[in-house]
Amino acid sequence: MKIAPSADLLLHRLLKDLRPGLAKEGFLRKSQNFVIETPECWGIINFQKSLYCSANEKKFTVNLAIAAKRILRFNDESEDKPPRYYASHWQNRIGHLIHRESDRWWTLTDEASYEEVFAEAEQLIAGKAVSLIKSHLSEADLLALWDVNVGGFEYPTLKCKSILLAERGELGALPEFSNAYEKSVTEAC
């Protein structure tokens, strides 16, 4: 009698099976993350497990993040290793990159679920996440990403953008930026 793999083992297998394709793109696996480094930034693809699932299932989503090393230095944080995805300077869930959804969670239960989940997750990661992260791994590209306001929360984004502009000596961009911040606060009230 063959014993079905546990949901935890299926998630571990999924990460292992994603590794070769992501390695070809320059990402290294670190626990539940795949990371890529450039001289200016860290890119992170994180697999977040749900705390709310039964013993026979494992639910997960994929978080995307970018951290600028200059902002890490400014905050006296190590730039030699990637920060946790939620402490990065830009983050988003992969579901937000799909027009029909605002979030996407997958559920692994057995072999049949694995094949379907792996195919969809691999397609979204390879087709959307990798290109988005890799094309924004410089300070200039991260600033451009913030300009289109894809992902992240308003205040932390404004704070990080201000730090990066000031550290880059682009003080001329700060008044325009501060006006946008003041407008967003006024509209919120």
Secondary structure, 3 states (H helix, E strand, C coil): CCCCCCHHHHHHHHHHHHHHHHHHCCCEEECCEEEEECCCEEEEEEEEECCCCCCCCEEEEEEEEEEEHHHHHHCCCCCCCCCCHHHCCEEEEHHHHCCCCCCCCEEECCHHHHHHHHHHHHHHHHHHHHHHHHCCCCHHHHHHHHHCCCCCCHHHHHHHHHHHHHHCCCCCHHHHHHHHHHHHHHHHC
